[in-house]
């Protein structure tokens, strides 16, 4: 015990410096939006460097199932491309650019979950781009470094997603209530719309983030909220947010033009 005390006394100046340093960083992060952005960007860089070796080892150990999943994904992607080529909406092919990425870190048990991808500014990735998997939506790009990007997961209590009931086109807001990574809550759907268990939920396309009509999940349960005229709806996610390995980053080619028009009315 005495040796520990002597060591602490010996390095007391350094320990005080470290304490004050972290206090100053914490104060700057909480008080200054500019410093918060800079610190978040540094965090993205270090998170990428930290989790890349782990991801490489994990990928090697799980090579067979990953290769099978890649084959299945390629088959599905070819099917999607063929459907698009035969679609009557010819202009839709030019609206979005897609970049594939690997998930190197994924959290899903916190109240504010994030995902790290191995694509960044060098790959043309920018803030506010949407991220999906073959099974549904994943999140929105929050911050980027040269080689990595940080994604706000849909399992984040601060995020609300514009969605709709496919059969009625009734729009609402989808958000996560923290308790279950497979269930999200849909609100703002008026009771004038008929809702049934198993109804399909897709993206609404009103937020400029996600393209419309991306499959999200199905209605698991619902109830009418007394005296409000709205439903409270539980949505079972199609995506398994706990075992993500690959993602697709979507760039809306007209994003800047849409944002400019939208901001002009604020």
C-alpha positions in Angstrom: 0.0 0.0 0.0 2.8 2.4 0.9 4.4 1.7 -2.5 1.2 2.7 -4.2 0.9 5.9 -2.2 4.5 6.8 -3.0 3.9 6.2 -6.7 0.9 8.5 -6.6 2.8 11.2 -4.8 5.7 10.8 -7.3 3.4 11.3 -10.3 0.9 13.7 -8.7 1.7 16.6 -11.1 1.1 14.4 -14.1 -2.1 12.9 -12.6 -3.4 16.4 -11.9 -2.6 17.5 -15.4 -4.5 14.5 -16.8 -7.5 15.3 -14.6 -7.6 18.9 -15.6 -7.1 18.1 -19.2 -10.2 15.8 -19.3 -12.2 18.3 -17.4 -11.4 21.0 -19.9 -12.2 18.7 -22.8 -15.5 17.7 -21.2 -16.4 21.4 -20.6 -15.5 22.3 -24.2 -17.5 19.4 -25.5 -20.7 20.3 -23.6 -20.4 24.1 -24.0 -19.2 24.6 -27.6 -20.9 23.2 -30.7 -17.6 23.8 -32.7 -15.5 21.9 -30.2 -18.1 19.1 -30.0 -17.9 18.6 -33.8 -14.1 18.5 -33.7 -14.0 16.0 -30.8 -16.6 13.8 -32.5 -14.4 13.7 -35.6 -11.4 12.7 -33.6 -13.5 10.0 -32.0 -14.5 8.6 -35.4 -10.8 8.4 -36.4 -9.8 6.6 -33.2 -12.9 4.3 -33.2 -12.0 3.3 -36.7 -8.4 2.6 -35.9 -9.4 0.7 -32.7 -12.0 -1.6 -34.2 -10.6 -2.3 -37.6 -8.2 -5.0 -36.3 -11.0 -6.6 -34.3 -13.2 -6.5 -37.4 -10.5 -8.1 -39.6 -10.0 -11.0 -37.1 -13.7 -11.5 -36.7 -14.2 -11.5 -40.5 -11.4 -14.1 -40.9 -12.9 -16.4 -38.2 -16.4 -16.1 -39.8 -15.2 -16.3 -43.4 -17.6 -19.1 -44.5 -20.9 -17.6 -43.3 -19.8 -14.1 -44.5 -19.1 -15.4 -48.0 -22.5 -17.1 -48.1 -24.1 -13.9 -47.0 -22.2 -11.9 -49.7 -23.4 -14.4 -52.4 -27.0 -14.0 -51.2 -26.6 -10.2 -51.2 -25.2 -10.2 -54.7 -28.1 -12.3 -55.9 -30.6 -10.0 -54.3 -28.8 -6.9 -55.6 -28.9 -8.3 -59.2 -32.6 -8.9 -58.8 -33.1 -5.3 -57.6 -31.1 -3.9 -60.6 -33.2 -6.0 -63.0 -36.4 -4.8 -61.5 -35.2 -1.2 -61.7 -34.3 -1.6 -65.4 -37.8 -2.8 -66.1 -39.4 -0.1 -64.0 -41.6 2.5 -65.7 -39.9 5.2 -63.4 -36.9 5.6 -65.7 -35.6 8.7 -63.9 -35.2 6.9 -60.5 -31.9 5.3 -61.6 -30.3 8.7 -61.6 -31.6 9.9 -58.2 -29.4 7.9 -55.9 -25.8 6.7 -55.8 -25.0 3.7 -53.6 -21.7 2.8 -51.9 -21.2 -0.5 -50.1 -19.4 -0.6 -46.7 -18.4 -3.0 -43.9 -19.7 -2.5 -40.4 -16.7 -2.6 -38.0 -18.5 -1.5 -34.9 -22.2 -1.7 -33.9 -23.9 -0.9 -30.6 -27.5 -1.7 -29.9 -27.9 -1.9 -26.1 -27.4 1.8 -25.2 -30.0 4.6 -25.4 -28.1 6.3 -28.2 -26.5 3.7 -30.4 -23.9 4.3 -33.2 -22.3 2.3 -36.0 -18.8 2.7 -37.5 -18.4 2.0 -41.2 -15.1 1.5 -43.1 -16.0 4.2 -45.7 -15.3 7.9 -45.3 -14.5 11.2 -47.0 -12.1 9.5 -49.4 -15.0 7.4 -50.7 -17.3 10.4 -51.2 -19.2 9.8 -48.0 -20.8 12.9 -46.4 -22.9 13.8 -43.4 -26.6 13.2 -43.6 -26.4 10.4 -46.1 -28.8 7.5 -45.3 -27.6 3.9 -44.6 -29.5 0.7 -45.3 -29.0 -3.0 -45.4 -30.7 -5.5 -47.8 -33.2 -6.0 -45.0 -34.2 -2.4 -44.2 -32.9 0.9 -42.9 -29.9 1.2 -40.5 -29.3 4.9 -39.8 -27.9 8.3 -41.0 -24.3 9.4 -41.4 -23.4 11.7 -38.5 -19.7 12.3 -38.8 -16.9 11.3 -41.2 -13.1 11.1 -41.3 -11.0 10.3 -44.3 -11.5 6.5 -44.1 -14.4 6.0 -41.7 -17.9 7.2 -40.9 -20.1 7.3 -37.8 -23.7 6.4 -38.3 -26.6 7.4 -35.9 -28.4 4.1 -35.6 -32.1 3.9 -35.9 -31.8 2.5 -32.3 -31.2 6.0 -31.0 -33.8 7.7 -28.8 -33.0 11.1 -30.5 -34.0 9.9 -34.0 -37.4 10.1 -35.6 -38.0 8.6 -39.1 -40.7 9.6 -41.5 -42.5 6.4 -42.5 -45.9 5.4 -43.9 -48.4 2.5 -43.9 -47.9 1.0 -47.4 -51.5 0.1 -47.9 -53.0 3.5 -47.0 -50.1 5.9 -47.5 -50.8 7.3 -44.0 -47.6 9.1 -42.7 -46.2 8.9 -39.2 -43.0 9.1 -37.1 -41.0 6.0 -36.2 -38.8 6.1 -33.1 -37.0 3.7 -30.7 -38.1 3.5 -27.1 -34.8 1.9 -25.9 -36.2 -1.4 -24.6 -36.0 -3.9 -27.5 -33.6 -3.7 -30.6 -36.2 -5.5 -32.7 -39.2 -3.2 -32.0 -39.8 0.5 -32.8 -42.8 2.7 -32.0 -44.9 4.4 -34.7 -47.0 7.5 -33.8 -49.0 10.2 -35.6 -51.2 7.7 -37.5 -54.8 8.9 -37.4 -57.5 6.4 -36.3 -59.4 7.2 -39.6 -56.9 4.7 -41.2 -57.5 1.0 -40.8 -54.5 -0.8 -39.2 -54.0 -4.5 -38.9 -51.3 -6.7 -37.4 -48.9 -7.6 -40.2 -49.4 -4.4 -42.2 -46.3 -3.3 -44.0 -44.3 -0.2 -42.9 -42.0 1.6 -45.4 -40.1 4.8 -45.5 -42.2 7.9 -46.3 -39.6 9.8 -48.4 -40.6 13.1 -46.8 -37.3 13.8 -44.9 -34.8 13.9 -47.8 -32.8 11.2 -46.0 -34.2 7.8 -47.0 -35.7 7.2 -50.4 -39.4 6.3 -50.2 -40.8 2.8 -50.0 -37.9 1.0 -48.4 -39.2 -1.9 -46.4 -38.8 -1.4 -42.6 -41.0 -3.9 -40.9 -44.6 -4.9 -40.1 -47.1 -4.0 -37.5 -46.7 -6.2 -34.4 -49.3 -4.6 -32.2 -51.4 -1.5 -32.0 -53.9 0.4 -29.8 -56.0 3.6 -30.0 -54.8 6.3 -27.6 -57.9 7.6 -25.8 -59.2 11.1 -26.7 -56.3 11.8 -29.2 -57.6 10.3 -32.5 -54.2 8.5 -33.0 -52.8 5.0 -32.8 -49.8 3.8 -30.8 -48.2 1.1 -33.0 -45.5 -1.4 -32.4 -43.4 -2.1 -35.5 -41.3 -5.3 -35.8 -38.1 -4.5 -37.6 -37.2 -6.6 -40.6 -33.5 -5.8 -40.1 -31.6 -7.6 -37.4 -29.7 -4.7 -35.9 -27.7 -6.9 -33.6 -25.6 -8.7 -36.3 -24.9 -6.2 -39.0 -21.9 -6.9 -41.1 -22.5 -5.0 -44.4 -24.3 -1.7 -45.2 -25.1 0.4 -48.2 -24.7 4.2 -48.1 -27.2 6.2 -50.2 -26.4 9.6 -51.7 -29.3 11.6 -52.9 -28.0 13.4 -55.9 -30.5 16.2 -55.4 -29.8 16.5 -51.7 -28.3 20.0 -51.7 -31.0 21.4 -54.0 -33.7 19.9 -51.8 -32.1 21.3 -48.7 -31.8 24.7 -50.2 -35.4 24.9 -51.2 -36.5 23.5 -47.8 -34.4 26.0 -45.8 -35.7 28.9 -47.8 -39.1 28.4 -46.2 -37.8 28.3 -42.6 
